[in-house]
Amino acid sequence: MSGLAEYLLRRGCRVFGSDIKDSEQVEKLLALGVDVAVGERVDLLRVESADIVVYTDAIPIDNKELSAAFRLGKTVLSRAELLAKICADFSRVVAVAGSHGKTTCTAMCAHVLKEASAPFCSHIGGVDLDVGSFFYAGNEYFLTEACEYKKNLLKIYADTAILLNVDKDHLECYDGESDLKNTFLEYCANAKTAVVCLDDPIACLAKNAVTFSIYEKGADYRATYLRQERQKYSFSVLEYGVKVCRIRLKTVGRYNVYNALAAFAAMRTFGFSVDEIKRGLESFVGVKRRFEEMGRYRGAEMICDYAHHPKEIFSVVETARKITRGRLFVVFQPHTYSRTRNLMGEFVDVLRSLGNLVIYKTFPARECYDEKGDGKYLAECVGNCLYADTPTALRAWMDSTVSDGDTLLFLGAGDIYYLAKHLLKSQKT
């Protein structure tokens, strides 16, 4: 929402809004002159003066400001509907969908366009360490993530639609896994050109698509001769069977090879040169909360990652294990009760393999309490782990456990990141 607000400001709109709590995004908007009501403050006069009211799907339908907007007959748009309207302002739209990797791949595409000096605007779901979450340099190309929550990705009709992967998630919004699969495939069919991963058993079903792969020799774009040094990968790119370059990534994790390869293929659909794409991908140094090195706590290296799905947890932990010289400790915060409940078996399987694990209280986001999706219940199912529900309890465990040479991995899409920053800043010396 903050990126969309910035875009509207550039269009000359008067923008104001509200958020449940303060954040870096809120502070940035305040600095730009946006009136943001934080917490419980409600200002219905602002709703009365508005021409359009935009809401996120996290807002309950009985929210006072949203209810007032409907009562007053205002034009009311969901975030996804506004995003679709903004897409129409641009000549070419690049959308990135998938259960994992959307933010990183979108940011990589932004770096390519920046290196190519293309007129573009990027709307990223995280904070790129260079271009931020919103970057504006013209109205030809628009980069955005296409979120599958409540099928919002179907509102975007992209010139090039990337599909990285399809996994079980947000099942509360779908009529089973078949509905989820068909929604992703419909998103691809809606685009002029789809760029899909041939290694994914569902993404590969998209018709008439440009394909990328590590393993499938028949893919249009392949990453071959993978090498890694402390989990930073380099690889050669084959374009329709011909080697065109070698790319050296500055971010860790084999999964980022897929993100980079998808960005490479997508940017080639617009005719950008191999050299421009190579420079852009190699200029990318990361996104906040994606294996972000935070500092040291009692001598232990602290790393934060957004991983909140079992498959993401597995991938990030495997990467951390390969670069950790001492002991590896993991603090995981479940994100939403519904995801934890729906994927309980998968969470238990991946977390049970961790020897030094703390499960922190669930971040509820938009949801009401559900005992079967609660972090404490998850900890009981996993067994052989610690459950913590306060910063004090987490700090006490850290002070008594971690030491120099260890790695402390904080995982989750909730407020665990800000808790980690607070603990790091206020640690006892």
ABEGO torsion letter per residue (X at the ends): XAAAAAAAAAAGBBBBBBBABBBAAAAAAAAAGBBBBBEABBBAAAAAABABBBBBAABBAABAAAAAAAAAGBBBBBAAAAAAAAAAABABBBBBBEABGAAAAAAAAAAAAAAAGBBBBBBBABBBAAAEABBBAEAABBBBBBBABGGAAAABBBABBBBABBBBBGAAABBEAAAAAAAAAAAAAABABBBBBAABAAAAABBGBBBBBAABAABABBBBGBBBBGGBBBBBBBBGGBBABBBBBABBEAAAAAAAAAAAAAAAAAGBBAAAAAAAAAABAEBBGBGBBAEBBGGBBBBBBABABAAAAAAAAAAAAAABABBBBBBBBBBEAAAAAAAAAAAAAAAAABABBBBBBBBAEABBBBAAABAAAAAAAAEGBBBBABAAAAAAAAAAABBBGBBBBBBEABAAAAAAAAAAAABBX
